[in-house]
């Protein structure tokens, strides 16, 4: 491809308000443009990388025996109603009616579609297992899209769904997919952590995210030195409760105007922070109001809390709701004297304390010297919804190390979740009896993976593509092209590369200076920069992107090296 | 791939109400399933064919210098408003709002999106021309979907858009695309007619459909023996008007209850059919009512009529409207005494007649002996909206031969249609002045192409895939597999094929009889059936699909032949 023909060209400006390096570089180098927030054009350079990523995924998936297919983009809404997911998918669905008022949702994931397909056939135990996958556009009506490709509202995902006669059989596939994903990301030059994660569907240990460490990421996880890796949603740690032989003191209300936050409050009241209590109000998807109380030095893990409550989703109660329920401004909530309809969940960290503090449900007031069994009934049950923190002691007895990263893939068991809810989702077993199938699910976001590679592989000059996913292998920079001899030599070299099956981007511009051409080559990030100019004579000047040494080779040598 | 692992297996039943052979065969052989009307799953076998078709298109497009990219599926509705296409796209748009009430349409074609992309850049004459293409899902909210893949509501299309400094430059690309499309379809084994078609955008001759002759098709076109090929919308033919030296007779109204249709009426009135007149009422997209009158022996070409009217779209007036406007039941409309708001268009075939017939706008009545200048004002203008028919004499002086076919691709000029309507859709010319770019557009429907191949390449036993698009090259049928020796031989042959890079579907079932296996092989339609059994000894039995002779070869020979 000649650079003069490439659409578009690089530009100097960065996109407005861009904070991610991948967003800036992909924009400047002409890989992407935004249409509306969170919806991107992938331009010709990006498309080439996209295809390489897709090819790697496809090769590895096919090698496992998984079979590619594709579902429609518009899913009948009735299927999502069948599994009760219209309100509990964990992301916002967009729905649409056709001219005959038939209602669809824009596919966010495709479990229902796959089950609805498979149940059209009479499947026997002999047909199982199989793993069906697709590359398809997914839609998530996210509240906020970040600039760039890391969190968008429309994206192509490789999603795979496996069907099994039993959990045991599923586990074999799960391990196969874990190995396959590791290989896929490794081939793209990405080092991934396989992070144990929350499986909202059925709990259990068969749920992992593939995470690339990066400050640009939104996945928080913990590791230890012995190889423990777990998402903050599920990270285990040792919790030591506090006991004292203190006597109960009389409860009282203390004025502490504007004193909000556990450590500030502890200082103000002159008590250890462990004696303070955080009470946070949530609303569940069913509209229930929940008050969750935890020791002031801990934070709430919303995923654990969700499981404790048994709801499908949870959000912070609005300011108005907090005022209405507690009768106080936000910041002074406690579990004393709450209306009966509020469901109270208390973390185990609150137990075994004496004379603790708690919001008074009265603006500017804090209750102190509170005790279970006296000021409050002793709870029937305590829960565990504490969030892990850096330095907490993990299950191996070692300190947890907090990490941040980008989730590029995930694998998880679905179990009987869908096959038990969708009628006819069954296979015929050896005895001729229908049985629900056991399922698993495996996803990779393609454009997010592309952006992740840029996040972790760049320098101050631009992108550094690994060879396996680079849009071209060689960036041929022609200099002194006003000289007819050099020009024809450069053209010839260009054709030789193409003839040898080496993808080459040839900067054939005659109106750009050498400096510009080099800067563009660095920005675009193709692995090998090859210069032909008056100075290079019979040889070619070769430089690997990201390295500083140049070497001189003749064309045959170079083609051999690159083939 | 082992057949035992393939999802799904063939079945005997045909889909309910299926009339298309491609629908039946693709269903039975397990290539497709319908989700909701007009929305299909492409299953693993179909996906393999789809990829081959896509690969051929991509190779040929890339060879021309066209560049692949992709736009979001959701297009901002505002763009379609900018070009006034929300009501005039020629197909039904589906629109959808996101959580912030921002309105999108589901992409039907992508002209606006491409222009909106390109205008984000400062394009100079040096950057032009370029041709950008994508493989993307398109949505058409069709009133009726036919079963199968020929007319659906959701489909992947290769759509390309070229940008030029001038019409002259566009013409070069147009010719290149015409040649490229011919090669693309030829490589898929499809014989296409390049049919001159209607270019709603700007008229002119740069608009062609690629049509595969088939009774299953909905494109009607004409050819002659000298190579004239034109869509019925634009087909030219020689029209001879009728003149007589008859005297005018007194006009009268004749009762002819239930006499509807030109030839029936002519017989009833005992006049030549040329003296009858068809008057049809239409509604335009703007809500105008139009009466179109044409000589009884002709039919109306709605596309020509549309151009005569200058509207964006047209539909038959409803029964109620006809009654309201004419005061009569449907079948008795004429252009006498119509309300003033009705716009009347009269075909040239109506001119130069004396004493002609016309509906009386009175149920069961027909006016006869009508004459322009006496009963009706002599029209200021006659139009030409006659439909061509088989046997009419075409522009080469030869009879037109009517054909039917499936449109698999189309190419057409857009001219300045979009660049003149969308602000900033311009390039900087040599003098530094902004100028609108000249555009062209080029489409291929992938799944429709797939189904078309099946329509024209099948027999009573099943599909006959051309090698270039076949899902597998070899269908290896293992017989007598209960014999361990044969089984291990078959497995070995299977591995040899795979090792040689020959895609093979291996029927490894032990619970299916030979007859079943052969029937499945014929149904699925893979080019080479290779049998290994007790009988085949050291050789393999090879049969080409669609042929009846079998031959015996050894594996090395066969692999050589197929490589």
Contacts between the chains, C-beta under 8 A, distances in Angstrom:
chain1	res1	chain2	res2	distance
A	1	B	67	7.9
A	4	B	126	7.1
A	5	B	65	6.1
A	5	B	130	6.6
A	6	B	67	7.3
A	7	B	67	5.8
A	7	B	69	8.0
A	7	B	118	7.9
A	7	B	127	7.1
A	7	B	130	4.8
A	7	B	132	6.3
A	8	B	121	4.9
A	8	B	127	7.9
A	9	B	121	7.7
A	9	B	127	7.3
A	11	B	121	8.0
A	33	B	117	6.0
A	33	B	120	5.7
A	35	B	71	6.9
A	35	B	72	4.9
A	35	B	75	7.6
A	35	B	76	6.9
A	35	B	113	7.0
A	35	B	116	7.2
A	35	B	117	7.6
A	36	B	72	7.7
A	36	B	74	7.8
A	36	B	76	5.4
A	36	B	102	6.9
A	36	B	104	7.9
A	39	B	72	3.9
A	39	B	74	6.1
A	40	B	72	6.7
A	41	B	69	6.4
A	41	B	70	6.9
A	41	B	71	5.5
A	41	B	72	7.0
A	41	B	113	7.8
A	41	B	117	5.4
A	42	B	69	6.0
A	42	B	70	4.9
A	43	B	69	5.0
A	44	B	67	3.9
A	44	B	68	6.3
A	44	B	69	5.2
A	44	B	132	7.5
A	46	B	69	7.6
A	47	B	67	7.8
A	47	B	68	4.9
A	47	B	69	5.2
A	47	B	70	6.5
A	65	B	5	6.1
A	67	B	1	7.9
A	67	B	6	7.3
A	67	B	7	5.8
A	67	B	44	3.9
A	67	B	47	7.8
A	68	B	44	6.3
A	68	B	47	4.8
A	69	B	7	7.9
A	69	B	41	6.4
A	69	B	42	6.0
A	69	B	43	5.0
A	69	B	44	5.3
A	69	B	46	7.7
A	69	B	47	5.3
A	70	B	41	6.9
A	70	B	42	4.9
A	70	B	47	6.5
A	71	B	35	6.9
A	71	B	41	5.5
A	72	B	35	4.9
A	72	B	36	7.7
A	72	B	39	3.9
A	72	B	40	6.7
A	72	B	41	7.0
A	72	B	154	5.2
A	73	B	73	6.9
A	73	B	137	5.4
A	73	B	139	7.7
A	73	B	154	6.1
A	74	B	36	7.8
A	74	B	39	6.1
A	74	B	139	7.7
A	74	B	154	6.3
A	75	B	35	7.6
A	76	B	35	6.9
A	76	B	36	5.4
A	92	B	99	6.0
A	94	B	96	5.8
A	94	B	98	6.4
A	95	B	96	7.8
A	96	B	94	5.9
A	96	B	95	7.8
A	96	B	96	4.5
A	96	B	106	7.4
A	98	B	94	6.5
A	98	B	141	5.3
A	98	B	153	7.5
A	99	B	92	6.0
A	99	B	141	5.0
A	99	B	143	7.1
A	102	B	36	6.9
A	104	B	36	7.9
A	106	B	96	7.4
A	113	B	35	6.9
A	113	B	41	7.9
A	116	B	35	7.2
A	117	B	33	6.0
A	117	B	35	7.6
A	117	B	41	5.4
A	118	B	7	7.9
A	120	B	33	5.7
A	121	B	8	4.8
A	121	B	9	7.7
A	121	B	11	7.9
A	126	B	4	7.1
A	126	B	511	7.8
A	127	B	7	7.1
A	127	B	8	8.0
A	127	B	9	7.3
A	130	B	5	6.6
A	130	B	7	4.8
A	132	B	7	6.2
A	132	B	44	7.5
A	137	B	73	5.4
A	137	B	137	6.8
A	139	B	73	7.8
A	139	B	74	7.6
A	141	B	98	5.3
A	141	B	99	5.1
A	143	B	99	7.1
A	153	B	98	7.5
A	154	B	72	5.2
A	154	B	73	6.1
A	154	B	74	6.3
A	511	B	126	7.8
